[in-house]
Amino acid sequence: MPEDNIDHINFEDLNQNALSEPLVRHIYTADPSAHYFNGKIYIYPSHDVDAGEAFDDLGSHFAMEDYHVISMDSIDSEAVDNGVALHVKDVPWAKQQMWAPDANEKNGTYYLFFPAKDFEGIFRIGVAVSDSPTGPFKAQPNPIKNSFSIDPAVFKDDDDSYYMYFGGLWGGQLQRWQTGVFNPDQSESPTAFIPNDSEPALLPFVAKMSHDLLEFDEKPKEIQILDENGALLLSGDNDRRFFEAAWMHKHNGNYYFSYSTGDTHFICYAVGDNPYGPFTFKGRILNPVVGWTSHHSICKVEEKTYLFYHDSSLSKGVTHLRCIKKAEIKYREDGSIITLDPYQ
Ligand code: FUB
């Protein structure tokens, strides 16, 4: 149910039939990256605000300035806002647009990973550090070397290696990095440099993290997403190809790479046998929500697995004023995920 259809939505009916309720209502939140640390749930969302920027296809209206960490004692308990965890004014290299973050823990230290535009208007990914999962976080003076684009998701594998998955099209600038160097074209067209429909789709990236989690340990590698015949998904395969919002989780020893298809508004997944892929497309996790963007994380809490996602229901459909939600996801015997409908 993307943005252009909202005139037809009766929000009272929609909320009554919604799969789940907003987790918090006093601020707008989006892009929830959820983790289970020491028996509690911590959610690292974007903090949506209305900064008065006009809507455009490069996402200028997503003019967020800070992050708040939301915590929950258990999956059904109240979601608590722990206040400002990091503000853009305290990030030496960042100018604006604090987009979808993630976090992880190593040896009792917590790391917040976040994209923001630098003073040249280029999205980079930074790290900020705290001794508490709720912050406040102290930003490193510079972004991660060789980082680019948006939507970092940092996955800890069973052997204690950490990998960052990232990338996002259009306003996320992934299409500008095809030569390995930022293309400074000023056309401001979100689709400039997107391959033709019959060419392979642009791919997200993964990099193993250094031991201190502050840098990449290797040059980021492209992640292949293949169809059922082993061919790369094509750029025109809009219902299946990667757009943004990467996430990685494991189930029964397999690696599930999930992501948003952006302008077709699905959360999809592909499965592989190692953290680098290739991953074979398997299906949808979540059908379109109210609002243009769809973004998620997947977090195991005790024996169950939950999808954390967002929609724009709290603001009655305003694209950049979203609210985070959660719902249980279930797997079939063969490992496939049962698709969720956000409204019944
Ligand atoms: O929240 C800003 C951007 O919108 C995120 O980085 C994207 O994933 C989309 O949700």
Residues whose N, C-alpha, C, O or C-beta is under 5 A from the ligand:
A	BS01	FUB	D31 S46 F62 W99 A100 I150 D151 E244 A245 T293 S294 H295
